[in-house]
Amino acid sequence: MKAKVDSRAIVRMATGAALYGVFSWLTNVLPLPSVSLVSVRPAIVIPIFFGLSWGPWVGFFVGGVGNLIGDTLSGIGFYPVWDLGNAVVGGLAGLVPLGRKGLADLGTWLCICALMILGASMRNLNQPLESNFLPAGWIPSEHYLWPIGLGIALTATWFASLIKARARTDVVWGLVSIAGGIGFASLLDMAYSGLSFQATMIGQFLPAVIVNSVNVAVLLPPLIRAYERALERAGR
Amino acid sequence: MKFSGFRYVQRAGVYGQLDERARVLLAIAGILSVLLTWDALCLSISASAALGIVFASKVKWHEIRRFALFAGYVIALLVLLTFMTGEGSLEERKLRAAAQVLRMGALVGFTVVLPFTLHPARYGLTFRRLGCPDRLAFAVELAFRFVPSFGQRLERTIQAQAARGMELAPSGVHLLGRLRRLIPVLIPVLLDAIVAAEDVADAVDMRGFGTAKRTWTGPGRWTAAESMVLLAAVLLILQALALG
């Protein structure tokens, strides 16, 4: 793991943060239907890619400062909780070089476990939202929440089997870091936004995690492949 | 899509003449005061302070119009959704919605003028003088300096791909298809930037960065006016703590 912050790491931090900011600006105009500011943000692959390639500090900085730059460029103000959440996404992704060789299977299992826990936690979300607006019972009954969780886990496993081993580790860790970072920010944001736990999880955490997972699964493998080819061509 | 970036201009007026540190501290204090409370009175005070900063900054309406409209749209959307999904009686939710408008409006007000009034070449200096370590301050400065050039690269790449017949967001294409269409834009810009970063890193190394204590130079003075602003910033936080 490249944890040392030398001059090369500093330049990479700055480059990644600026790139994440600019690409976030490009896509910040596409907010998702959710109870908070969740936008379709394909640029989330940038902090994950920088974290995977150059370690947790680079990923942490790229996620945090990049999100701040993106929000500044869009003019929607600073949201420290979500800056921190994005930083955690990049930082967690940066932990993968700890032992890349042994992590292929471990990463897959961690992802499956995370999804199972998510499915299990949906049991707690079974109570109808305390709202006068939404019809009671709009959340599916717990009888078929478990199969939904299991279905998501199996789909993720099938999807993981389609990706080549190296990219699979990266994608799986990307997904884990997204769940970790967004989960962290969502829980912190509960106090700040005044949302209930159920509304936070259903209206904020799930839309953000699902969309960002799709972003990572689609964009991260070609990005890593292109970078490796560029390295080979450059002889670095 | 036109990338506008940060448009810094030296401003007249009290706010424009303040030391950058005072402006950053005021913004941080404002954000904290807003985050610390849901009390409508406290939030009204913070929102008024934010509005005062926007007027005092002498930033013209046409400069921030795009930001204000987008922020207004986001605030309206979020307040509506929170109102619909919130807990409590109708009266409580109305009060909560009003507080949320004040809160988010204040957050935007405290921060929207910063990029227009902070010199892009002084981010590092400002953060260093605020006590950040050299490396962190340098990284922040570099990041903000890279933004305009990467924005232009992104614009050029989108135009180049459009000239080859690629539409970034064509109608009738599903989300996955649209994501895949980002690959020909994302990868060239990213790889180009990473390769360029290696050259910048070489240049930084050749100048001996990090081998000795770094010195920073630039204009800036801390006068009575800055101390008054700092006092106001502390009062903002205290009123949020006391009344909230």
Interface residues (C-beta under 8 A of the other chain):
Chain A: V5 D6 S7 R8 I10 V11 R12 M13 A14 T15 A17 A18 L19 G21 V22 F23 W25 L26 V29 P31 S34 V35 S36 L37 V40 P42 A43 V45 I46 F49 F61 V65 G66 I69 T72 L73 S74 G75 I76 G77 F78 Y79 P80 L129 E130 S131 N132 F133 L134 Y192 S193 G194 L195 S196 A199 G203 V214 N215 V218 L219 P222 L223 A226 Y227 A230 A234 R236
Chain B: M1 F3 G5 F6 A27 I31 L35 W38 I64 R66 F67 A68 F70 A71 V74 L77 L78 L81 T82 F83 M84 T85 G86 E87 G88 S89 L90 R96 Q100 M104 L107 V108 F110 T111 V112 L114 P115 R135 F138 A139 V140 E141 L142 A143 F144 R145 F146 V147 F150 G151 L154 L175 L176 L179 R180 L182 I183 L186 I187 V189 L190 L191 A193 I194 V195 A196 A197 E198 V200 A201 V204 D205 F209 G210
